[in-house]
Amino acid sequence: MSKENIVDMTKGPIAPQIIHFTLPLIIGNFFVLTYSAADSIIVGRFVGPSALAALGAASPVMNIMLFLIIGICLGMSVLMGNFFGEGNIDKLKSVISTSIITGGVFTLVLVILGFFLSHSILSIMQTPAEIIDDATKYLRIIFIGLIFTFIYNIYACTLRSMGNSKVSLYFLIVSAILNILMDLLFVVVWKQGVEGAAIATVISEAISVIFCVIYVRVKVPFLKFKKNEFVFDRVLLRTIMSYSSVAAMQQITLHLGKFLIQGAVNPLGVVVIAAFNAVTRIDDFVMIVQQNIGHGTTGFLAQNNGKGNSIRIRKGFLVGVKMQFVYTVIAMIIIFIFAKELMALFTGKEEQEVVDEGVKYLRIMSCLYLLPGLTNIIQGYFRGLGKMKITLNATFIQIIVRVISAYLICSYFGIEGFAWACMIGWIFMLAYQFYVFRKLWFKI
């Protein structure tokens, strides 16, 4: 495989390697978020608050399935990174082929279950009757597209495990731009409402997959498998399942919490649902960068953990902490100052009630962003060392506390209560993380 397609992060200057590896992840995920953000902005402006609320009700369900797939691929990539760091190419290929087979079957099951159970799940969440049909239509189309989500993520994670985080970025940029254009076509021109937004998203994801597969076949012959190399390794499957199940559970636990919290949002009415949909999109743009700094640090640590290089592990983590702090402070200032303008993007100023609700939330949440920033970089440290169960435990603690807090205080505080519930959850999560982190740090 040519050097341009891989990056060996076990030697050389640390800070530039982490920054160069992380920046494409950040930019790429910004474009990933444009899928849902474009749907919300265009639907909110051209269809109305009820349609925006329908997307808001559907999003937690969609994200559980989406991030379950992403978590599975993330866990697989950590194992790939370890074998690549060791230089064990045969094992690396076995992990890739076994991961594709296992993940593909699992994704197909998710597609079938999600399609047929969408309406029932939304009913359990107490979704208002006036938006449940639109939310169901949106979800069913999105679930069909999950197969493209898996194929893209398994290819992208394979390349990232070998230090190549740029290629998938280029495909995401193209597909994100196409998604916006097709959103305008399906929603604004053809008046297809929330169904049109879902169709635009799935088509864009499919195009991204096509580009990714073609690139790997043409430019990375290393990843072209012969018949005898594309195997299903039952022994490796156990290790893959161990890594992926924990990473997936961490991801799904986070979004299962959002799903449960949506159950507390829905009884507050369509205005609050619409506002909450908008503010969570804004939160996502802030926190996805924090998560990617953690993932970038994970990639660096995983390779060096494979080499047993403890000095680079320590230094790499501290570089990630500095990156996290600088970014988060900048984001806090921007969100606090421009909260009203950001909300107006989703509804237009004429929907003042929705805007006002969102501003209340954002002014509080913007002051709390340092907490998830710190939790994400510590999570990246644990993942890089292969301590996946610790990350799951930390996320599980955060979600339990956050959900309980939301149901206890949000009926009184309204939308602002959800920000306070997040704060309480992050504090409990950090308390656990610091306790475990201190032990691991002195062992290395």
TORTORRO-915271 format. One record per residue (C-alpha): residue in three letters; x, y, z. Coordinates in steps of 0.25 Angstrom, whole numbers. Last residue first. Layout:
["ALA", [X, Y, Z]] ...
END
This chain:
["ILE", [6, 14, 129]] ["LYS", [1, 10, 143]] ["PHE", [0, 24, 148]] ["TRP", [-9, 28, 137]] ["LEU", [-18, 16, 139]] ["LYS", [-21, 19, 153]] ["ARG", [-24, 33, 151]] ["PHE", [-33, 31, 140]] ["VAL", [-42, 21, 148]] ["TYR", [-45, 32, 159]] ["PHE", [-46, 43, 149]] ["GLN", [-55, 36, 140]] ["TYR", [-65, 33, 151]] ["ALA", [-66, 47, 156]] ["LEU", [-66, 52, 141]] ["MET", [-79, 44, 138]] ["PHE", [-86, 49, 151]] ["ILE", [-83, 64, 147]] ["TRP", [-87, 61, 132]] ["GLY", [-101, 56, 137]] ["ILE", [-103, 68, 146]] ["MET", [-100, 77, 134]] ["CYS", [-109, 70, 124]] ["ALA", [-121, 71, 134]] ["TRP", [-118, 86, 135]] ["ALA", [-119, 87, 120]] ["PHE", [-132, 79, 120]] ["GLY", [-138, 88, 130]] ["GLU", [-136, 100, 121]] ["ILE", [-147, 94, 112]] ["GLY", [-158, 95, 123]] ["PHE", [-153, 98, 138]] ["TYR", [-164, 91, 145]] ["SER", [-168, 79, 136]] ["CYS", [-153, 79, 133]] ["ILE", [-148, 76, 147]] ["LEU", [-151, 61, 151]] ["TYR", [-152, 55, 137]] ["ALA", [-139, 62, 133]] ["SER", [-132, 58, 145]] ["ILE", [-135, 43, 143]] ["VAL", [-131, 44, 129]] ["ARG", [-118, 51, 132]] ["VAL", [-114, 42, 144]] ["ILE", [-116, 30, 136]] ["ILE", [-109, 35, 123]] ["GLN", [-97, 40, 131]] ["ILE", [-95, 27, 138]] ["PHE", [-97, 19, 125]] ["THR", [-87, 27, 118]] ["ALA", [-76, 25, 129]] ["ASN", [-79, 10, 129]] ["LEU", [-78, 9, 114]] ["THR", [-65, 17, 114]] ["ILE", [-59, 7, 125]] ["LYS", [-64, -5, 117]] ["MET", [-56, 0, 105]] ["LYS", [-42, 0, 112]] ["GLY", [-34, -3, 99]] ["LEU", [-24, 7, 102]] ["GLY", [-29, 16, 91]] ["ARG", [-43, 15, 96]] ["PHE", [-39, 19, 110]] ["TYR", [-32, 32, 105]] ["GLY", [-43, 35, 95]] ["GLN", [-53, 34, 107]] ["ILE", [-44, 44, 114]] ["ILE", [-44, 54, 102]] ["ASN", [-60, 52, 102]] ["THR", [-62, 55, 117]] ["LEU", [-54, 68, 116]] ["GLY", [-61, 73, 105]] ["PRO", [-75, 69, 111]] ["LEU", [-72, 78, 123]] ["LEU", [-66, 89, 115]] ["TYR", [-79, 91, 108]] ["LEU", [-86, 96, 121]] ["CYS", [-87, 111, 118]] ["SER", [-93, 109, 104]] ["MET", [-104, 100, 110]] ["ILE", [-110, 112, 118]] ["ARG", [-111, 122, 107]] ["LEU", [-115, 111, 98]] ["TYR", [-127, 106, 106]] ["LYS", [-134, 120, 107]] ["VAL", [-130, 123, 93]] ["GLY", [-138, 111, 88]] ["GLU", [-150, 115, 95]] ["ASP", [-150, 129, 89]] ["VAL", [-148, 124, 75]] ["VAL", [-160, 115, 76]] ["GLU", [-169, 126, 81]] ["GLN", [-163, 135, 70]] ["GLU", [-168, 127, 58]] ["GLU", [-167, 139, 49]] ["LYS", [-152, 140, 51]] ["GLY", [-149, 129, 42]] ["THR", [-151, 114, 47]] ["PHE", [-138, 107, 47]] ["LEU", [-128, 118, 43]] ["ALA", [-135, 127, 54]] ["MET", [-130, 118, 65]] ["LEU", [-115, 122, 61]] ["GLU", [-118, 136, 60]] ["LYS", [-124, 136, 74]] ["ALA", [-112, 128, 80]] ["PHE", [-102, 137, 74]] ["ILE", [-94, 142, 86]] ["PHE", [-95, 130, 95]] ["ILE", [-93, 120, 83]] ["ILE", [-80, 128, 79]] ["ILE", [-74, 129, 93]] ["MET", [-76, 114, 96]] ["ALA", [-70, 110, 83]] ["ILE", [-57, 118, 85]] ["VAL", [-56, 112, 99]] ["THR", [-58, 98, 94]] ["TYR", [-48, 99, 83]] ["VAL", [-37, 103, 92]] ["PHE", [-40, 93, 103]] ["GLN", [-41, 81, 93]] ["MET", [-28, 84, 86]] ["LYS", [-21, 85, 100]] ["VAL", [-27, 72, 105]] ["GLY", [-23, 65, 92]] ["VAL", [-8, 69, 93]] ["LEU", [-8, 64, 107]] ["PHE", [-13, 50, 102]] ["GLY", [-2, 50, 91]] ["LYS", [8, 52, 102]] ["ARG", [4, 41, 111]] ["ILE", [2, 31, 100]] ["ARG", [16, 35, 93]] ["ILE", [23, 32, 106]] ["SER", [16, 19, 108]] ["ASN", [20, 13, 94]] ["GLY", [15, -1, 95]] ["LYS", [15, -3, 80]] ["GLY", [0, -7, 79]] ["ASN", [-2, 4, 90]] ["ASN", [4, 14, 80]] ["GLN", [-5, 11, 69]] ["ALA", [-17, 11, 78]] ["LEU", [-13, 24, 85]] ["PHE", [-12, 32, 71]] ["GLY", [-26, 26, 67]] ["THR", [-32, 29, 81]] ["THR", [-27, 44, 80]] ["GLY", [-34, 46, 67]] ["HIS", [-46, 40, 73]] ["GLY", [-46, 49, 85]] ["ILE", [-44, 61, 76]] ["ASN", [-55, 55, 68]] ["GLN", [-64, 55, 80]] ["GLN", [-61, 70, 83]] ["VAL", [-64, 73, 69]] ["ILE", [-77, 66, 69]] ["MET", [-80, 73, 82]] ["VAL", [-82, 87, 76]] ["PHE", [-89, 83, 63]] ["ASP", [-98, 73, 71]] ["ASP", [-102, 84, 81]] ["ILE", [-107, 93, 69]] ["ARG", [-115, 81, 65]] ["THR", [-120, 79, 79]] ["VAL", [-124, 93, 79]] ["ALA", [-133, 92, 67]] ["ASN", [-140, 79, 71]] ["PHE", [-143, 85, 85]] ["ALA", [-149, 97, 78]] ["ALA", [-159, 88, 70]] ["ILE", [-162, 79, 82]] ["VAL", [-164, 92, 91]] ["VAL", [-174, 98, 81]] ["VAL", [-181, 84, 78]] ["GLY", [-184, 82, 93]] ["LEU", [-178, 79, 106]] ["PRO", [-183, 65, 106]] ["ASN", [-172, 62, 95]] ["VAL", [-160, 67, 103]] ["ALA", [-160, 56, 114]] ["GLY", [-161, 45, 104]] ["GLN", [-150, 52, 96]] ["ILE", [-142, 49, 109]] ["LEU", [-144, 34, 107]] ["PHE", [-139, 35, 93]] ["LYS", [-127, 44, 97]] ["GLY", [-123, 34, 107]] ["LEU", [-124, 23, 97]] ["HIS", [-115, 32, 89]] ["LEU", [-104, 32, 99]] ["THR", [-106, 17, 102]] ["ILE", [-106, 14, 87]] ["GLN", [-92, 20, 86]] ["GLN", [-87, 13, 98]] ["MET", [-94, 0, 94]] ["ALA", [-87, 1, 81]] ["ALA", [-73, 3, 87]] ["VAL", [-76, -9, 96]] ["SER", [-82, -18, 86]] ["SER", [-71, -14, 76]] ["TYR", [-59, -18, 85]] ["SER", [-64, -31, 90]] ["MET", [-71, -35, 77]] ["ILE", [-58, -33, 70]] ["THR", [-51, -41, 80]] ["ARG", [-61, -52, 78]] ["LEU", [-61, -51, 63]] ["LEU", [-46, -53, 63]] ["VAL", [-48, -68, 67]] ["ARG", [-60, -69, 57]] ["ASP", [-51, -64, 45]] ["PHE", [-61, -61, 34]] ["VAL", [-51, -60, 22]] ["PHE", [-48, -51, 10]] ["GLU", [-34, -55, 8]] ["ASN", [-36, -68, 1]] ["LYS", [-45, -61, -10]] ["LYS", [-34, -50, -12]] ["PHE", [-37, -37, -4]] ["LYS", [-35, -23, -10]] ["LEU", [-31, -15, 2]] ["PHE", [-16, -14, -1]] ["PRO", [-21, -9, -15]] ["VAL", [-23, 4, -9]] ["LYS", [-25, 14, -20]] ["VAL", [-35, 7, -30]] ["ARG", [-43, -3, -21]] ["VAL", [-43, 7, -9]] ["TYR", [-47, 19, -18]] ["ILE", [-58, 11, -24]] ["VAL", [-64, 7, -11]] ["CYS", [-63, 21, -5]] ["PHE", [-70, 28, -17]] ["ILE", [-81, 18, -17]] ["VAL", [-83, 19, -2]] ["SER", [-84, 34, -3]] ["ILE", [-95, 33, -14]] ["ALA", [-103, 24, -5]] ["GLU", [-102, 34, 6]] ["SER", [-107, 45, -3]] ["ILE", [-119, 36, -8]] ["VAL", [-123, 33, 7]] ["THR", [-123, 48, 11]] ["ALA", [-131, 53, -1]] ["ILE", [-141, 42, 2]] ["ALA", [-142, 46, 16]] ["ALA", [-144, 61, 13]] ["GLY", [-155, 57, 2]] ["GLU", [-163, 49, 13]] ["VAL", [-163, 61, 22]] ["GLY", [-170, 70, 12]] ["GLN", [-171, 65, -3]] ["LYS", [-174, 79, -8]] ["TRP", [-167, 76, -22]] ["VAL", [-159, 89, -22]] ["VAL", [-157, 93, -7]] ["VAL", [-156, 79, -1]] ["PHE", [-151, 69, -12]] ["LEU", [-143, 79, -20]] ["LEU", [-138, 87, -8]] ["ASP", [-134, 75, 0]] ["MET", [-128, 70, -13]] ["LEU", [-118, 82, -13]] ["ILE", [-115, 80, 2]] ["ASN", [-113, 65, 1]] ["LEU", [-104, 68, -12]] ["ILE", [-95, 77, -3]] ["ALA", [-94, 67, 8]] ["SER", [-91, 56, -2]] ["VAL", [-79, 63, -8]] ["ILE", [-74, 68, 5]] ["LEU", [-75, 53, 10]] ["PHE", [-67, 48, -1]] ["TYR", [-56, 57, 1]] ["LEU", [-56, 54, 16]] ["SER", [-55, 39, 14]] ["VAL", [-42, 41, 7]] ["LYS", [-36, 50, 18]] ["SER", [-35, 41, 30]] ["ASN", [-24, 31, 26]] ["GLY", [-16, 27, 38]] ["MET", [-17, 12, 36]] ["SER", [-29, 11, 46]] ["ARG", [-35, 23, 38]] ["LEU", [-36, 14, 25]] ["THR", [-43, 3, 32]] ["CYS", [-52, 13, 39]] ["ALA", [-56, 19, 26]] ["TYR", [-59, 6, 19]] ["ILE", [-67, 1, 31]] ["ASN", [-74, 14, 32]] ["TYR", [-78, 15, 17]] ["ILE", [-84, 1, 17]] ["PHE", [-92, 3, 30]] ["THR", [-98, 16, 26]] ["PHE", [-102, 10, 12]] ["ILE", [-109, -1, 19]] ["LEU", [-116, 9, 28]] ["GLY", [-123, 15, 16]] ["ILE", [-136, 7, 18]] ["PHE", [-136, 12, 32]] ["ILE", [-137, 26, 27]] ["ILE", [-149, 23, 19]] ["ARG", [-156, 17, 30]] ["LEU", [-153, 28, 40]] ["TYR", [-158, 40, 31]] ["LYS", [-171, 33, 29]] ["THR", [-173, 30, 44]] ["ALA", [-170, 45, 47]] ["ASP", [-180, 50, 37]] ["ASP", [-191, 41, 43]] ["ILE", [-187, 44, 58]] ["ILE", [-188, 59, 56]] ["GLU", [-203, 63, 59]] ["ALA", [-204, 51, 69]] ["PRO", [-194, 57, 78]] ["THR", [-182, 47, 81]] ["GLN", [-184, 40, 94]] ["MET", [-171, 32, 93]] ["ILE", [-179, 19, 93]] ["SER", [-186, 24, 80]] ["LEU", [-173, 27, 73]] ["ILE", [-168, 13, 76]] ["SER", [-181, 7, 70]] ["HIS", [-180, 15, 58]] ["SER", [-165, 11, 55]] ["LEU", [-167, -3, 58]] ["PHE", [-168, -9, 43]] ["PHE", [-156, -1, 37]] ["GLY", [-147, -1, 49]] ["LEU", [-148, -16, 50]] ["ILE", [-145, -19, 36]] ["VAL", [-133, -9, 35]] ["LEU", [-128, -13, 48]] ["VAL", [-127, -28, 43]] ["LEU", [-120, -23, 31]] ["THR", [-110, -16, 39]] ["PHE", [-106, -28, 47]] ["VAL", [-104, -36, 35]] ["GLY", [-95, -25, 29]] ["GLY", [-87, -24, 42]] ["THR", [-84, -39, 43]] ["ILE", [-79, -40, 28]] ["ILE", [-72, -27, 28]] ["SER", [-65, -29, 42]] ["THR", [-60, -43, 38]] ["SER", [-54, -37, 25]] ["ILE", [-47, -26, 32]] ["VAL", [-42, -34, 44]] ["SER", [-36, -45, 35]] ["LYS", [-29, -34, 27]] ["LEU", [-23, -28, 40]] ["LYS", [-19, -42, 44]] ["ASP", [-11, -44, 32]] ["ILE", [-5, -30, 32]] ["ASN", [1, -32, 46]] ["GLY", [10, -19, 46]] ["GLU", [8, -17, 61]] ["GLY", [2, -3, 59]] ["PHE", [-7, -9, 48]] ["PHE", [-12, -20, 57]] ["ASN", [-15, -10, 68]] ["GLY", [-22, 0, 58]] ["MET", [-31, -11, 53]] ["LEU", [-35, -15, 67]] ["VAL", [-39, 0, 69]] ["SER", [-46, 1, 56]] ["MET", [-55, -11, 60]] ["GLY", [-60, -3, 72]] ["LEU", [-62, 9, 63]] ["CYS", [-70, 1, 53]] ["ILE", [-79, -5, 64]] ["GLY", [-81, 9, 69]] ["ILE", [-85, 15, 56]] ["ILE", [-95, 5, 54]] ["LEU", [-101, 7, 68]] ["PHE", [-100, 22, 65]] ["LEU", [-110, 21, 53]] ["MET", [-119, 12, 60]] ["ILE", [-120, 20, 73]] ["ASN", [-120, 33, 64]] ["MET", [-132, 29, 56]] ["VAL", [-140, 27, 69]] ["PRO", [-135, 40, 75]] ["SER", [-138, 48, 62]] ["ALA", [-152, 44, 59]] ["ALA", [-159, 53, 70]] ["GLY", [-150, 65, 65]] ["LEU", [-153, 62, 50]] ["ALA", [-168, 63, 54]] ["ALA", [-165, 76, 62]] ["LEU", [-159, 82, 49]] ["ALA", [-172, 77, 41]] ["SER", [-181, 84, 52]] ["PRO", [-172, 96, 52]] ["GLY", [-174, 99, 37]] ["VAL", [-172, 93, 23]] ["PHE", [-163, 103, 16]] ["ARG", [-155, 108, 28]] ["GLY", [-155, 96, 37]] ["VAL", [-153, 86, 26]] ["ILE", [-141, 94, 20]] ["ILE", [-135, 96, 34]] ["SER", [-138, 82, 39]] ["ASP", [-134, 74, 27]] ["ALA", [-121, 83, 25]] ["ALA", [-118, 80, 40]] ["SER", [-120, 65, 38]] ["TYR", [-111, 64, 26]] ["THR", [-102, 76, 30]] ["LEU", [-97, 67, 42]] ["VAL", [-90, 58, 33]] ["PHE", [-83, 70, 27]] ["PHE", [-78, 75, 41]] ["ASN", [-74, 60, 43]] ["GLY", [-65, 61, 31]] ["ILE", [-58, 74, 36]] ["ILE", [-56, 69, 49]] ["LEU", [-51, 55, 44]] ["PRO", [-42, 63, 34]] ["LEU", [-36, 71, 45]] ["THR", [-33, 59, 54]] ["PHE", [-22, 53, 47]] ["HIS", [-15, 65, 43]] ["ILE", [-16, 70, 58]] ["ILE", [-12, 57, 64]] ["GLN", [0, 56, 55]] ["PRO", [4, 71, 56]] ["ALA", [4, 69, 72]] ["ILE", [12, 57, 72]] ["PRO", [25, 59, 64]] ["GLY", [30, 46, 58]] ["LYS", [28, 32, 62]] ["THR", [17, 22, 65]] ["MET", [7, 30, 57]] ["ASP", [9, 23, 44]] ["VAL", [0, 29, 34]] ["ILE", [-6, 21, 22]] ["ASN", [-11, 24, 8]] ["GLU", [0, 34, 4]] ["LYS", [10, 23, 7]] ["SER", [5, 14, -4]] ["MET", [0, 0, 0]] 
END
